[in-house]
């Protein structure tokens, strides 16, 4: 099932800050577009939902 938002803004990427908190930062010059898609597996058998994210990032160099 799609979550809201379903896709991230391709001009930003997820980065862990010094306190290990996810932040959305503008892309650095070394990164081409990045995309994150979010989904959720519904709650089942008395357990809560499972939230999933798939991330693809293209780099300019290896």
PQR file with spaces between the fields and no chain letter, atoms N, CA, C, O and H, PARSE charges and radii, in Angstrom:
ATOM       1  N    UNK     1       0.850   -1.165    0.000 -0.4000 1.5000
ATOM       2  CA   UNK     1       0.000    0.000    0.000 -0.0000 2.0000
ATOM       3  C    UNK     1       0.903    1.237    0.000  0.5500 1.7000
ATOM       4  O    UNK     1       1.887    1.285    0.737 -0.5500 1.4000
ATOM       5  N    UNK     2       0.573    2.228   -0.818 -0.4000 1.5000
ATOM       6  CA   UNK     2       1.336    3.471   -0.862 -0.0000 2.0000
ATOM       7  C    UNK     2       1.133    4.264    0.416  0.5500 1.7000
ATOM       8  O    UNK     2       0.027    4.339    0.949 -0.5500 1.4000
ATOM       9  H    UNK     2      -0.227    2.188   -1.417  0.4000 1.0000
ATOM      10  N    UNK     3       2.222    4.856    0.900 -0.4000 1.5000
ATOM      11  CA   UNK     3       2.134    5.778    2.030 -0.0000 2.0000
ATOM      12  C    UNK     3       2.050    7.196    1.485  0.5500 1.7000
ATOM      13  O    UNK     3       2.303    7.436    0.305 -0.5500 1.4000
ATOM      14  H    UNK     3       3.121    4.794    0.466  0.4000 1.0000
ATOM      15  N    UNK     4       1.696    8.121    2.348 -0.4000 1.5000
ATOM      16  CA   UNK     4       1.640    9.530    1.991 -0.0000 2.0000
ATOM      17  C    UNK     4       2.728   10.257    2.769  0.5500 1.7000
ATOM      18  O    UNK     4       2.616   10.301    3.994 -0.5500 1.4000
ATOM      19  H    UNK     4       1.491    7.926    3.307  0.4000 1.0000
ATOM      20  N    UNK     5       3.777   10.835    2.169 -0.4000 1.5000
ATOM      21  CA   UNK     5       3.966   10.910    0.725 -0.0000 2.0000
ATOM      22  C    UNK     5       4.464    9.580    0.167  0.5500 1.7000
ATOM      23  O    UNK     5       5.088    8.794    0.879 -0.5500 1.4000
ATOM      24  H    UNK     5       3.868   10.799    1.174  0.4000 1.0000
ATOM      25  N    UNK     6       4.186    9.337   -1.105 -0.4000 1.5000
ATOM      26  CA   UNK     6       4.606    8.104   -1.754 -0.0000 2.0000
ATOM      27  C    UNK     6       6.039    8.198   -2.264  0.5500 1.7000
ATOM      28  O    UNK     6       6.812    7.252   -2.119 -0.5500 1.4000
ATOM      29  H    UNK     6       3.679    9.975   -1.684  0.4000 1.0000
ATOM      30  N    UNK     7       6.395    9.331   -2.858 -0.4000 1.5000
ATOM      31  CA   UNK     7       7.744    9.532   -3.366 -0.0000 2.0000
ATOM      32  C    UNK     7       8.352   10.785   -2.762  0.5500 1.7000
ATOM      33  O    UNK     7       7.662   11.762   -2.469 -0.5500 1.4000
ATOM      34  H    UNK     7       5.766   10.100   -2.975  0.4000 1.0000
ATOM      35  N    UNK     8       9.682   10.724   -2.582 -0.4000 1.5000
ATOM      36  CA   UNK     8      10.403   11.869   -2.042 -0.0000 2.0000
ATOM      37  C    UNK     8      10.646   12.909   -3.131  0.5500 1.7000
ATOM      38  O    UNK     8      10.483   12.626   -4.317 -0.5500 1.4000
ATOM      39  H    UNK     8      10.242    9.930   -2.820  0.4000 1.0000
ATOM      40  N    UNK     9      11.031   14.099   -2.725 -0.4000 1.5000
ATOM      41  CA   UNK     9      11.432   15.162   -3.642 -0.0000 2.0000
ATOM      42  C    UNK     9      12.808   14.784   -4.192  0.5500 1.7000
ATOM      43  O    UNK     9      13.736   14.614   -3.402 -0.5500 1.4000
ATOM      44  H    UNK     9      11.163   14.329   -1.761  0.4000 1.0000
ATOM      45  N    UNK    10      12.985   14.643   -5.523 -0.4000 1.5000
ATOM      46  CA   UNK    10      14.267   14.207   -6.065 -0.0000 2.0000
ATOM      47  C    UNK    10      15.405   15.215   -5.893  0.5500 1.7000
ATOM      48  O    UNK    10      16.556   14.891   -6.186 -0.5500 1.4000
ATOM      49  H    UNK    10      12.232   14.782   -6.165  0.4000 1.0000
ATOM      50  N    UNK    11      15.110   16.417   -5.429 -0.4000 1.5000
ATOM      51  CA   UNK    11      16.148   17.417   -5.202 -0.0000 2.0000
ATOM      52  C    UNK    11      16.771   17.345   -3.818  0.5500 1.7000
ATOM      53  O    UNK    11      17.666   18.128   -3.500 -0.5500 1.4000
ATOM      54  H    UNK    11      14.175   16.681   -5.191  0.4000 1.0000
ATOM      55  N    UNK    12      16.305   16.410   -2.988 -0.4000 1.5000
ATOM      56  CA   UNK    12      16.825   16.260   -1.634 -0.0000 2.0000
ATOM      57  C    UNK    12      17.153   14.798   -1.394  0.5500 1.7000
ATOM      58  O    UNK    12      16.658   13.922   -2.103 -0.5500 1.4000
ATOM      59  H    UNK    12      15.578   15.774   -3.247  0.4000 1.0000
ATOM      60  N    UNK    13      17.998   14.528   -0.384 -0.4000 1.5000
ATOM      61  CA   UNK    13      18.289   13.140   -0.048 -0.0000 2.0000
ATOM      62  C    UNK    13      18.344   12.970    1.452  0.5500 1.7000
ATOM      63  O    UNK    13      18.609   13.932    2.173 -0.5500 1.4000
ATOM      64  H    UNK    13      18.401   15.239    0.192  0.4000 1.0000
ATOM      65  N    UNK    14      18.094   11.747    1.946 -0.4000 1.5000
ATOM      66  CA   UNK    14      18.106   11.498    3.388 -0.0000 2.0000
ATOM      67  C    UNK    14      19.540   11.378    3.900  0.5500 1.7000
ATOM      68  O    UNK    14      20.369   10.687    3.308 -0.5500 1.4000
ATOM      69  H    UNK    14      17.879   10.965    1.360  0.4000 1.0000
ATOM      70  N    UNK    15      19.818   12.062    5.009 -0.4000 1.5000
ATOM      71  CA   UNK    15      21.151   12.064    5.614 -0.0000 2.0000
ATOM      72  C    UNK    15      20.987   11.953    7.125  0.5500 1.7000
ATOM      73  O    UNK    15      20.121   12.604    7.710 -0.5500 1.4000
ATOM      74  H    UNK    15      19.145   12.624    5.490  0.4000 1.0000
ATOM      75  N    UNK    16      21.825   11.125    7.757 -0.4000 1.5000
ATOM      76  CA   UNK    16      21.830   11.057    9.222 -0.0000 2.0000
ATOM      77  C    UNK    16      22.675   12.198    9.757  0.5500 1.7000
ATOM      78  O    UNK    16      23.811   12.387    9.322 -0.5500 1.4000
ATOM      79  H    UNK    16      22.529   10.597    7.281  0.4000 1.0000
ATOM      80  N    UNK    17      22.120   12.974   10.715 -0.4000 1.5000
ATOM      81  CA   UNK    17      22.904   14.049   11.304 -0.0000 2.0000
ATOM      82  C    UNK    17      23.783   13.501   12.437  0.5500 1.7000
ATOM      83  O    UNK    17      23.813   12.291   12.663 -0.5500 1.4000
ATOM      84  H    UNK    17      21.198   12.820   11.069  0.4000 1.0000
ATOM      85  N    UNK    18      24.479   14.362   13.133 -0.4000 1.5000
ATOM      86  CA   UNK    18      25.399   13.948   14.195 -0.0000 2.0000
ATOM      87  C    UNK    18      24.694   13.217   15.337  0.5500 1.7000
ATOM      88  O    UNK    18      25.331   12.463   16.072 -0.5500 1.4000
ATOM      89  H    UNK    18      24.454   15.345   12.950  0.4000 1.0000
ATOM      90  N    UNK    19      23.381   13.433   15.495 -0.4000 1.5000
ATOM      91  CA   UNK    19      22.608   12.767   16.547 -0.0000 2.0000
ATOM      92  C    UNK    19      21.850   11.543   16.030  0.5500 1.7000
ATOM      93  O    UNK    19      20.954   11.031   16.702 -0.5500 1.4000
ATOM      94  H    UNK    19      22.863   14.046   14.898  0.4000 1.0000
ATOM      95  N    UNK    20      22.216   11.075   14.827 -0.4000 1.5000
ATOM      96  CA   UNK    20      21.567    9.916   14.193 -0.0000 2.0000
ATOM      97  C    UNK    20      20.076   10.133   13.960  0.5500 1.7000
ATOM      98  O    UNK    20      19.277    9.208   14.101 -0.5500 1.4000
ATOM      99  H    UNK    20      22.944   11.491   14.282  0.4000 1.0000
ATOM     100  N    UNK    21      19.708   11.362   13.602 -0.4000 1.5000
ATOM     101  CA   UNK    21      18.337   11.705   13.249 -0.0000 2.0000
ATOM     102  C    UNK    21      18.308   11.964   11.740  0.5500 1.7000
ATOM     103  O    UNK    21      19.123   12.725   11.219 -0.5500 1.4000
ATOM     104  H    UNK    21      20.358   12.113   13.487  0.4000 1.0000
ATOM     105  N    UNK    22      17.354   11.317   11.038 -0.4000 1.5000
ATOM     106  CA   UNK    22      17.259   11.511    9.595 -0.0000 2.0000
ATOM     107  C    UNK    22      16.845   12.935    9.269  0.5500 1.7000
ATOM     108  O    UNK    22      15.907   13.480    9.850 -0.5500 1.4000
ATOM     109  H    UNK    22      16.692   10.699   11.461  0.4000 1.0000
ATOM     110  N    UNK    23      17.570   13.525    8.324 -0.4000 1.5000
ATOM     111  CA   UNK    23      17.294   14.863    7.824 -0.0000 2.0000
ATOM     112  C    UNK    23      17.152   14.782    6.306  0.5500 1.7000
ATOM     113  O    UNK    23      17.629   13.827    5.692 -0.5500 1.4000
ATOM     114  H    UNK    23      18.332   13.082    7.852  0.4000 1.0000
ATOM     115  N    UNK    24      16.507   15.765    5.698 -0.4000 1.5000
ATOM     116  CA   UNK    24      16.423   15.869    4.237 -0.0000 2.0000
ATOM     117  C    UNK    24      17.286   17.059    3.836  0.5500 1.7000
ATOM     118  O    UNK    24      16.942   18.207    4.118 -0.5500 1.4000
ATOM     119  H    UNK    24      16.119   16.541    6.197  0.4000 1.0000
ATOM     120  N    UNK    25      18.407   16.780    3.178 -0.4000 1.5000
ATOM     121  CA   UNK    25      19.330   17.828    2.762 -0.0000 2.0000
ATOM     122  C    UNK    25      19.310   17.978    1.246  0.5500 1.7000
ATOM     123  O    UNK    25      19.010   17.023    0.529 -0.5500 1.4000
ATOM     124  H    UNK    25      18.687   15.848    2.949  0.4000 1.0000
ATOM     125  N    UNK    26      19.634   19.188    0.752 -0.4000 1.5000
ATOM     126  CA   UNK    26      19.768   19.353   -0.703 -0.0000 2.0000
ATOM     127  C    UNK    26      20.868   18.429   -1.223  0.5500 1.7000
ATOM     128  O    UNK    26      21.803   18.094   -0.495 -0.5500 1.4000
ATOM     129  H    UNK    26      19.878   19.963    1.334  0.4000 1.0000
ATOM     130  N    UNK    27      20.749   18.021   -2.483 -0.4000 1.5000
ATOM     131  CA   UNK    27      21.746   17.136   -3.070 -0.0000 2.0000
ATOM     132  C    UNK    27      23.091   17.843   -3.201  0.5500 1.7000
ATOM     133  O    UNK    27      23.141   18.996   -3.631 -0.5500 1.4000
ATOM     134  H    UNK    27      19.989   18.293   -3.074  0.4000 1.0000
ATOM     135  N    UNK    28      24.194   17.164   -2.833 -0.4000 1.5000
ATOM     136  CA   UNK    28      25.519   17.738   -3.100 -0.0000 2.0000
ATOM     137  C    UNK    28      25.833   17.625   -4.597  0.5500 1.7000
ATOM     138  O    UNK    28      25.141   16.908   -5.320 -0.5500 1.4000
ATOM     139  H    UNK    28      24.154   16.228   -2.484  0.4000 1.0000
ATOM     140  N    UNK    29      26.853   18.316   -5.058 -0.4000 1.5000
ATOM     141  CA   UNK    29      27.204   18.326   -6.481 -0.0000 2.0000
ATOM     142  C    UNK    29      27.596   16.942   -6.994  0.5500 1.7000
ATOM     143  O    UNK    29      27.491   16.685   -8.194 -0.5500 1.4000
ATOM     144  H    UNK    29      27.415   18.899   -4.471  0.4000 1.0000
ATOM     145  N    UNK    30      28.044   16.047   -6.120 -0.4000 1.5000
ATOM     146  CA   UNK    30      28.490   14.709   -6.539 -0.0000 2.0000
ATOM     147  C    UNK    30      27.346   13.727   -6.727  0.5500 1.7000
ATOM     148  O    UNK    30      27.565   12.609   -7.191 -0.5500 1.4000
ATOM     149  H    UNK    30      28.130   16.255   -5.145  0.4000 1.0000
ATOM     150  N    UNK    31      26.121   14.128   -6.374 -0.4000 1.5000
ATOM     151  CA   UNK    31      24.977   13.220   -6.451 -0.0000 2.0000
ATOM     152  C    UNK    31      24.025   13.658   -7.548  0.5500 1.7000
ATOM     153  O    UNK    31      23.596   14.811   -7.593 -0.5500 1.4000
ATOM     154  H    UNK    31      25.943   15.037   -5.997  0.4000 1.0000
ATOM     155  N    UNK    32      23.701   12.734   -8.426 -0.4000 1.5000
ATOM     156  CA   UNK    32      22.658   12.952   -9.417 -0.0000 2.0000
ATOM     157  C    UNK    32      21.328   12.699   -8.716  0.5500 1.7000
ATOM     158  O    UNK    32      21.326   12.543   -7.495 -0.5500 1.4000
ATOM     159  H    UNK    32      24.049   11.797   -8.390  0.4000 1.0000
ATOM     160  N    UNK    33      20.211   12.651   -9.409 -0.4000 1.5000
ATOM     161  CA   UNK    33      18.932   12.475   -8.716 -0.0000 2.0000
ATOM     162  C    UNK    33      18.874   11.254   -7.796  0.5500 1.7000
ATOM     163  O    UNK    33      19.509   10.230   -8.044 -0.5500 1.4000
ATOM     164  H    UNK    33      20.213   12.778  -10.401  0.4000 1.0000
ATOM     165  N    UNK    34      18.109   11.399   -6.755 -0.4000 1.5000
ATOM     166  CA   UNK    34      17.843   10.311   -5.828 -0.0000 2.0000
ATOM     167  C    UNK    34      16.336   10.230   -5.641  0.5500 1.7000
ATOM     168  O    UNK    34      15.640   11.242   -5.727 -0.5500 1.4000
ATOM     169  H    UNK    34      17.593   12.231   -6.554  0.4000 1.0000
ATOM     170  N    UNK    35      15.839    9.044   -5.388 -0.4000 1.5000
ATOM     171  CA   UNK    35      14.401    8.864   -5.227 -0.0000 2.0000
ATOM     172  C    UNK    35      14.134    7.849   -4.133  0.5500 1.7000
ATOM     173  O    UNK    35      14.763    6.792   -4.093 -0.5500 1.4000
ATOM     174  H    UNK    35      16.404    8.222   -5.318  0.4000 1.0000
ATOM     175  N    UNK    36      13.216    8.162   -3.259 -0.4000 1.5000
ATOM     176  CA   UNK    36      12.763    7.223   -2.234 -0.0000 2.0000
ATOM     177  C    UNK    36      11.273    7.005   -2.427  0.5500 1.7000
ATOM     178  O    UNK    36      10.515    7.964   -2.575 -0.5500 1.4000
ATOM     179  H    UNK    36      12.705    9.021   -3.291  0.4000 1.0000
ATOM     180  N    UNK    37      10.850    5.745   -2.425 -0.4000 1.5000
ATOM     181  CA   UNK    37       9.423    5.408   -2.467 -0.0000 2.0000
ATOM     182  C    UNK    37       9.069    4.754   -1.150  0.5500 1.7000
ATOM     183  O    UNK    37       9.817    3.930   -0.623 -0.5500 1.4000
ATOM     184  H    UNK    37      11.465    4.967   -2.305  0.4000 1.0000
ATOM     185  N    UNK    38       7.920    5.136   -0.628 -0.4000 1.5000
ATOM     186  CA   UNK    38       7.469    4.657    0.679 -0.0000 2.0000
ATOM     187  C    UNK    38       6.255    3.760    0.529  0.5500 1.7000
ATOM     188  O    UNK    38       5.397    3.993   -0.323 -0.5500 1.4000
ATOM     189  H    UNK    38       7.313    5.806   -1.056  0.4000 1.0000
ATOM     190  N    UNK    39       6.189    2.745    1.354 -0.4000 1.5000
ATOM     191  CA   UNK    39       5.043    1.850    1.353 -0.0000 2.0000
ATOM     192  C    UNK    39       4.760    1.362    2.757  0.5500 1.7000
ATOM     193  O    UNK    39       5.526    1.623    3.684 -0.5500 1.4000
ATOM     194  H    UNK    39       6.886    2.556    2.046  0.4000 1.0000
ATOM     195  N    UNK    40       3.664    0.656    2.905 -0.4000 1.5000
ATOM     196  CA   UNK    40       3.287    0.142    4.225 -0.0000 2.0000
ATOM     197  C    UNK    40       2.550   -1.180    4.057  0.5500 1.7000
ATOM     198  O    UNK    40       1.615   -1.289    3.264 -0.5500 1.4000
ATOM     199  H    UNK    40       3.041    0.444    2.152  0.4000 1.0000
ATOM     200  N    UNK    41       2.982   -2.172    4.810 -0.4000 1.5000
ATOM     201  CA   UNK    41       2.252   -3.432    4.875 -0.0000 2.0000
ATOM     202  C    UNK    41       1.271   -3.296    6.027  0.5500 1.7000
ATOM     203  O    UNK    41       1.693   -2.988    7.141 -0.5500 1.4000
ATOM     204  H    UNK    41       3.741   -2.084    5.455  0.4000 1.0000
ATOM     205  N    UNK    42      -0.008   -3.509    5.807 -0.4000 1.5000
ATOM     206  CA   UNK    42      -1.020   -3.282    6.839 -0.0000 2.0000
ATOM     207  C    UNK    42      -0.805   -4.155    8.079  0.5500 1.7000
ATOM     208  O    UNK    42      -0.177   -5.212    8.017 -0.5500 1.4000
ATOM     209  H    UNK    42      -0.350   -3.759    4.901  0.4000 1.0000
ATOM     210  N    UNK    43      -1.335   -3.687    9.188 -0.4000 1.5000
ATOM     211  CA   UNK    43      -1.297   -4.444   10.445 -0.0000 2.0000
ATOM     212  C    UNK    43      -2.005   -5.784   10.233  0.5500 1.7000
ATOM     213  O    UNK    43      -2.986   -5.886    9.497 -0.5500 1.4000
ATOM     214  H    UNK    43      -1.845   -2.829    9.239  0.4000 1.0000
ATOM     215  N    UNK    44      -1.466   -6.811   10.911 -0.4000 1.5000
ATOM     216  CA   UNK    44      -2.028   -8.142   10.736 -0.0000 2.0000
ATOM     217  C    UNK    44      -1.723   -8.996   11.963  0.5500 1.7000
ATOM     218  O    UNK    44      -0.657   -8.869   12.566 -0.5500 1.4000
ATOM     219  H    UNK    44      -0.669   -6.727   11.509  0.4000 1.0000
ATOM     220  N    UNK    45      -2.654   -9.859   12.326 -0.4000 1.5000
ATOM     221  CA   UNK    45      -2.467  -10.803   13.437 -0.0000 2.0000
ATOM     222  C    UNK    45      -2.058  -10.109   14.735  0.5500 1.7000
ATOM     223  O    UNK    45      -1.203  -10.607   15.467 -0.5500 1.4000
ATOM     224  H    UNK    45      -3.520   -9.962   11.836  0.4000 1.0000
ATOM     225  N    UNK    46      -2.667   -8.967   15.015 -0.4000 1.5000
ATOM     226  CA   UNK    46      -2.393   -8.259   16.265 -0.0000 2.0000
ATOM     227  C    UNK    46      -1.087   -7.492   16.269  0.5500 1.7000
ATOM     228  O    UNK    46      -0.693   -6.956   17.305 -0.5500 1.4000
ATOM     229  H    UNK    46      -3.361   -8.563   14.420  0.4000 1.0000
ATOM     230  N    UNK    47      -0.412   -7.427   15.148 -0.4000 1.5000
ATOM     231  CA   UNK    47       0.845   -6.687   15.060 -0.0000 2.0000
ATOM     232  C    UNK    47       0.628   -5.419   14.255  0.5500 1.7000
ATOM     233  O    UNK    47      -0.258   -5.358   13.403 -0.5500 1.4000
ATOM     234  H    UNK    47      -0.732   -7.862   14.306  0.4000 1.0000
ATOM     235  N    UNK    48       1.438   -4.412   14.528 -0.4000 1.5000
ATOM     236  CA   UNK    48       1.311   -3.134   13.844 -0.0000 2.0000
ATOM     237  C    UNK    48       1.780   -3.198   12.400  0.5500 1.7000
ATOM     238  O    UNK    48       2.306   -4.221   11.959 -0.5500 1.4000
ATOM     239  H    UNK    48       2.158   -4.462   15.220  0.4000 1.0000
ATOM     240  N    UNK    49       1.594   -2.124   11.673 -0.4000 1.5000
ATOM     241  CA   UNK    49       2.013   -2.087   10.271 -0.0000 2.0000
ATOM     242  C    UNK    49       3.536   -2.092   10.141  0.5500 1.7000
ATOM     243  O    UNK    49       4.251   -1.713   11.069 -0.5500 1.4000
ATOM     244  H    UNK    49       1.167   -1.293   12.031  0.4000 1.0000
ATOM     245  N    UNK    50       4.010   -2.521    8.996 -0.4000 1.5000
ATOM     246  CA   UNK    50       5.441   -2.477    8.678 -0.0000 2.0000
ATOM     247  C    UNK    50       5.624   -1.402    7.621  0.5500 1.7000
ATOM     248  O    UNK    50       5.019   -1.462    6.550 -0.5500 1.4000
ATOM     249  H    UNK    50       3.430   -2.829    8.242  0.4000 1.0000
ATOM     250  N    UNK    51       6.452   -0.431    7.922 -0.4000 1.5000
ATOM     251  CA   UNK    51       6.718    0.651    6.971 -0.0000 2.0000
ATOM     252  C    UNK    51       8.017    0.346    6.236  0.5500 1.7000
ATOM     253  O    UNK    51       9.015   -0.032    6.851 -0.5500 1.4000
ATOM     254  H    UNK    51       6.944   -0.382    8.792  0.4000 1.0000
ATOM     255  N    UNK    52       7.996    0.512    4.920 -0.4000 1.5000
ATOM     256  CA   UNK    52       9.160    0.203    4.101 -0.0000 2.0000
ATOM     257  C    UNK    52       9.530    1.404    3.236  0.5500 1.7000
ATOM     258  O    UNK    52       8.684    2.232    2.899 -0.5500 1.4000
ATOM     259  H    UNK    52       7.185    0.819    4.421  0.4000 1.0000
ATOM     260  N    UNK    53      10.809    1.479    2.886 -0.4000 1.5000
ATOM     261  CA   UNK    53      11.292    2.530    1.985 -0.0000 2.0000
ATOM     262  C    UNK    53      12.321    1.907    1.053  0.5500 1.7000
ATOM     263  O    UNK    53      13.174    1.134    1.489 -0.5500 1.4000
ATOM     264  H    UNK    53      11.496    0.806    3.159  0.4000 1.0000
ATOM     265  N    UNK    54      12.240    2.241   -0.218 -0.4000 1.5000
ATOM     266  CA   UNK    54      13.224    1.817   -1.213 -0.0000 2.0000
ATOM     267  C    UNK    54      13.912    3.073   -1.723  0.5500 1.7000
ATOM     268  O    UNK    54      13.253    4.027   -2.137 -0.5500 1.4000
ATOM     269  H    UNK    54      11.547    2.868   -0.573  0.4000 1.0000
ATOM     270  N    UNK    55      15.247    3.071   -1.692 -0.4000 1.5000
ATOM     271  CA   UNK    55      16.012    4.255   -2.059 -0.0000 2.0000
ATOM     272  C    UNK    55      16.956    3.931   -3.223  0.5500 1.7000
ATOM     273  O    UNK    55      17.646    2.912   -3.212 -0.5500 1.4000
ATOM     274  H    UNK    55      15.783    2.296   -1.355  0.4000 1.0000
ATOM     275  N    UNK    56      16.971    4.814   -4.221 -0.4000 1.5000
ATOM     276  CA   UNK    56      17.910    4.711   -5.323 -0.0000 2.0000
ATOM     277  C    UNK    56      18.619    6.060   -5.435  0.5500 1.7000
ATOM     278  O    UNK    56      17.971    7.103   -5.516 -0.5500 1.4000
ATOM     279  H    UNK    56      16.410    5.642   -4.229  0.4000 1.0000
ATOM     280  N    UNK    57      19.963    6.032   -5.440 -0.4000 1.5000
ATOM     281  CA   UNK    57      20.750    7.245   -5.574 -0.0000 2.0000
ATOM     282  C    UNK    57      21.780    7.039   -6.671  0.5500 1.7000
ATOM     283  O    UNK    57      22.501    6.041   -6.656 -0.5500 1.4000
ATOM     284  H    UNK    57      20.490    5.185   -5.375  0.4000 1.0000
ATOM     285  N    UNK    58      21.863    7.955   -7.618 -0.4000 1.5000
ATOM     286  CA   UNK    58      22.869    7.892   -8.672 -0.0000 2.0000
ATOM     287  C    UNK    58      23.991    8.877   -8.337  0.5500 1.7000
ATOM     288  O    UNK    58      23.748   10.061   -8.104 -0.5500 1.4000
ATOM     289  H    UNK    58      21.276    8.765   -7.631  0.4000 1.0000
ATOM     290  N    UNK    59      25.220    8.363   -8.318 -0.4000 1.5000
ATOM     291  CA   UNK    59      26.391    9.181   -8.008 -0.0000 2.0000
ATOM     292  C    UNK    59      27.110    9.548   -9.315  0.5500 1.7000
ATOM     293  O    UNK    59      27.076    8.790  -10.284 -0.5500 1.4000
ATOM     294  H    UNK    59      25.416    7.401   -8.507  0.4000 1.0000
ATOM     295  N    UNK    60      27.754   10.705   -9.328 -0.4000 1.5000
ATOM     296  CA   UNK    60      28.526   11.095  -10.518 -0.0000 2.0000
ATOM     297  C    UNK    60      29.789   10.251  -10.678  0.5500 1.7000
ATOM     298  O    UNK    60      30.235   10.022  -11.802 -0.5500 1.4000
ATOM     299  H    UNK    60      27.781   11.321   -8.540  0.4000 1.0000
ATOM     300  N    UNK    61      30.367    9.791   -9.583 -0.4000 1.5000
ATOM     301  CA   UNK    61      31.605    8.996   -9.629 -0.0000 2.0000
ATOM     302  C    UNK    61      31.407    7.719   -8.841  0.5500 1.7000
ATOM     303  O    UNK    61      30.454    7.596   -8.071 -0.5500 1.4000
ATOM     304  H    UNK    61      30.005    9.978   -8.669  0.4000 1.0000
ATOM     305  N    UNK    62      32.308    6.769   -9.035 -0.4000 1.5000
ATOM     306  CA   UNK    62      32.195    5.475   -8.330 -0.0000 2.0000
ATOM     307  C    UNK    62      32.447    5.617   -6.851  0.5500 1.7000
ATOM     308  O    UNK    62      32.391    4.630   -6.117 -0.5500 1.4000
ATOM     309  H    UNK    62      33.081    6.869   -9.660  0.4000 1.0000
